[in-house]
Amino acid sequence: MATKTPSRRSRSSATPAAAKLATPHATPPVDAPETGPQRRCIVTGEIHDRARLLRCVVGPEGTIVPDVAARLPGRGLWLLPRRDIVERAVAKRLFARVARQPVVTAPGLADRCEALLGRRCCDALGLARRAGLAVAGYERVGEAVRRGNAALLLFALDGAEAGRRRMASGARGVATASVLDAAELSGVFGRERVTFVAVGPGPLCSRLRIELARLAGFRPAAMLDGMNFATAEPSRQDYGTRTHE
């Protein structure tokens, strides 16, 4: 009995999913629906929760303005928070294409995004410190870990690798992030050379995790380990301030 040869149609039926993954997303139209908590990156077409993306808007004079707090009026132009993505959007003139109008992108847009995100991280950490949820210094951080009061450990981006490994080895199961440098951490705590910080659990910690993850995309040496965003509550990031689409 002859073996039945698969038809041309049956042989190709398993390929659409792979082909779809390999095909770049088309640039979404500016009038695409923006209901719900998710947005589409204008560069990659990927869809994520808005709290994990970077929003830009067209300013009054046609200048692209980073809106890291998602508060400014106007149609949002959403990006994955990564330096290469911002630079690609500029190089390919995607802001103008999606906004359907001429725009101006100032030199150093990615650097500006990094600076604004860094400020938000420091502000969030400052709130945690003032609420008594964040402590600094090797000994105090170690004590917080031993007592089970640490939900997130911050290691200075320019801190000693040996001390970082030693602290992490005694804090298994605790999320760690090396995104902020010693100067930024020191500025939050008003001390010289802060390289270790522990943050307790709660909404402020959840907010800080999201902000650190966004900033990490602009700092190649940044490291995140054990970061879980499932419990983050984007709607509370700005404490009830109305956000724009």
C-alpha positions in Angstrom: 0.0 0.0 0.0 1.5 3.3 -1.1 2.2 5.9 1.6 0.0 9.0 1.2 2.0 12.1 0.4 1.0 15.0 2.5 -0.7 17.7 0.6 0.9 21.1 0.0 -1.7 22.6 2.4 -1.0 20.2 5.2 2.7 20.6 5.0 2.5 24.4 5.4 -0.2 24.4 8.1 2.4 24.4 11.0 4.3 27.5 9.8 2.0 30.5 10.3 2.9 30.9 14.0 6.6 30.9 13.4 6.2 33.1 10.4 4.2 35.6 12.5 7.0 35.7 15.1 9.5 36.3 12.5 7.5 39.1 10.8 8.1 42.6 12.3 5.0 44.3 13.6 3.7 47.2 11.4 3.9 50.6 12.9 0.5 51.0 14.7 -1.7 53.9 13.5 -2.0 56.9 15.7 -5.7 56.5 16.0 -5.4 52.8 17.2 -7.6 52.2 20.3 -5.7 52.8 23.6 -8.2 51.5 26.0 -7.1 49.3 28.9 -3.8 49.2 30.9 -1.6 48.0 28.0 0.2 49.9 25.2 2.1 49.0 22.0 5.7 50.0 21.4 5.9 52.1 18.3 9.3 50.5 17.4 8.8 46.8 18.0 5.1 46.4 18.1 5.3 44.6 21.4 2.4 45.1 23.9 3.1 45.5 27.6 1.6 47.1 30.6 1.9 50.9 30.3 3.7 51.1 33.6 6.6 49.2 32.2 6.9 51.3 29.0 8.2 54.8 28.4 5.7 57.4 27.2 6.6 60.4 25.0 4.4 63.1 23.7 4.6 65.9 21.1 5.1 69.2 22.8 3.4 72.5 21.9 6.3 73.4 19.5 6.4 69.9 17.9 9.3 68.7 20.1 9.3 65.1 21.4 9.1 65.3 25.2 9.7 62.2 27.5 6.7 61.8 29.8 8.1 59.3 32.3 5.2 60.0 34.8 2.5 59.6 32.0 0.9 62.9 33.1 1.3 65.2 30.2 -1.6 65.9 27.8 -1.6 64.6 24.3 -1.5 61.3 22.5 1.1 59.0 24.0 3.9 57.6 21.9 5.0 54.5 23.8 8.4 52.7 23.7 10.1 49.9 25.4 12.3 51.6 27.9 15.7 50.9 26.3 18.4 53.2 24.9 18.6 51.3 21.6 14.8 51.5 21.1 14.7 55.3 21.7 17.7 55.7 19.3 16.0 53.5 16.7 12.8 55.5 16.9 14.8 58.7 16.3 16.8 57.2 13.4 13.8 55.9 11.6 11.7 59.0 12.3 9.0 56.9 13.8 7.8 59.6 16.1 6.7 61.7 13.1 5.3 58.7 11.3 3.1 57.6 14.2 2.1 61.1 15.2 1.4 62.0 11.6 2.9 65.4 11.9 6.4 67.0 11.7 8.3 66.7 15.0 11.6 67.8 16.4 13.8 65.4 18.4 16.4 67.2 20.4 19.9 65.7 20.5 20.5 63.3 23.4 16.9 62.2 23.8 18.0 58.8 25.2 20.2 60.6 27.7 17.3 62.8 28.8 15.1 59.7 29.3 17.8 58.1 31.4 18.1 61.2 33.6 14.4 61.5 34.1 14.0 57.8 35.0 17.0 58.0 37.3 15.3 60.9 39.2 12.1 58.8 39.5 14.0 55.9 41.0 15.6 58.2 43.5 12.3 59.8 44.3 10.7 56.4 44.9 13.6 55.3 47.1 13.4 58.5 49.0 9.7 57.9 49.8 10.6 54.4 51.0 13.3 55.9 53.2 11.0 58.5 54.7 8.4 55.8 55.4 11.0 53.8 57.3 11.1 51.0 54.7 14.6 51.5 53.4 17.9 51.3 55.2 21.5 51.8 54.0 24.9 50.4 54.9 26.3 46.9 54.9 25.5 46.1 58.5 22.0 47.5 58.5 21.2 45.8 55.2 22.5 42.5 56.5 20.4 42.8 59.6 17.3 43.5 57.5 18.0 40.4 55.5 18.5 38.2 58.6 15.2 39.4 60.1 13.3 38.8 56.8 12.5 42.5 56.4 14.1 42.9 53.0 12.1 42.5 49.8 14.6 44.2 47.5 18.3 44.8 47.8 20.0 47.6 45.9 23.7 47.3 45.1 25.6 50.4 43.8 26.3 50.0 40.1 29.9 51.1 40.8 30.3 49.2 44.0 32.7 46.4 44.8 31.8 43.1 43.2 33.1 41.0 46.1 30.9 42.8 48.6 27.9 42.4 46.3 28.4 38.7 45.9 28.9 38.2 49.7 25.7 40.0 50.5 23.7 38.3 47.8 24.9 34.9 48.9 23.3 35.4 52.3 20.0 36.8 50.9 18.8 33.9 48.7 15.3 34.5 47.4 15.5 38.3 47.8 15.3 40.3 44.6 18.5 42.4 43.9 19.1 45.3 41.5 22.3 47.1 40.5 21.0 50.0 38.6 21.7 53.2 40.6 25.3 54.3 41.3 26.8 55.2 44.7 26.3 58.9 44.1 22.6 58.5 43.5 22.1 56.2 46.5 24.2 58.6 48.7 22.0 61.5 47.6 18.9 59.8 48.7 20.3 58.9 52.2 22.4 62.1 52.7 25.5 60.0 53.4 28.8 59.4 51.7 29.4 56.4 49.6 26.2 54.3 50.0 26.6 51.0 48.2 24.1 48.8 49.9 20.4 49.4 50.5 17.5 47.2 51.6 13.9 48.0 50.9 10.9 46.4 52.8 7.8 45.0 51.1 4.8 47.0 50.1 3.5 49.3 47.3 6.5 51.6 47.4 8.8 48.6 46.8 6.6 47.5 43.9 6.8 51.0 42.4 10.6 51.1 42.8 11.0 47.7 41.1 9.2 49.0 38.0 11.2 52.2 37.9 14.5 50.4 38.3 13.5 48.0 35.4 12.8 50.9 33.2 16.0 52.7 34.0 18.0 49.5 33.5 17.3 49.6 29.8 19.4 52.7 29.5 22.4 51.4 31.5 24.3 48.5 29.9 26.0 47.5 33.1 22.7 47.3 35.1 21.7 43.9 36.6 18.4 42.7 37.9 17.8 39.4 39.6 14.6 37.9 40.9 12.5 40.9 40.0 8.8 40.1 39.9 6.3 42.6 38.7 3.1 40.5 39.2 2.1 42.4 42.3 2.9 45.9 41.0 0.0 48.3 40.8 0.6 50.8 38.0 -2.5 52.8 38.8 -1.0 53.8 42.2 2.3 55.0 40.8 1.4 58.6 41.0 -1.0 58.4 43.9 -4.2 59.0 42.0 -3.0 61.6 39.6 -4.9 61.4 36.4 -2.8 60.0 33.5 -3.3 60.5 29.9 -3.5 58.0 27.1 
